[in-house]
Amino acid sequence: MSLAIKIQGDTSYRYIWYVGGDTEMPKFTAESVTSIQADGDELEHIKTMFTAHNAIPIPRGRSVKFYGETAQMIVGNLDNN
């Protein structure tokens, strides 16, 4: 599965990120992110990163979209661990 990232000016999710992936994040700022869509291991990674501190609400579902500042905060905290 994956985490798909849409940035300002894009009409579709152009960037893909995977947990444990060996590729670096593309060169864009978190502030340019408009939305993300996550499922599978990547959604579980987000849940693990943020639910311990109740930083963001995580809707139930197999695939979840996040928008605006929430999407920006998630992308700004991604790593390949």
PyMOL commands that set and color helices and strands:
alter all, ss='L'
color gray80, all
select helices_A, chain A and resi 30-32+40-51+68-76
alter helices_A, ss='H'
color red, helices_A
select strands_A, chain A and resi 3-7+15-17+33-39+63-67
alter strands_A, ss='S'
color yellow, strands_A
deselect
rebuild
show_as cartoon
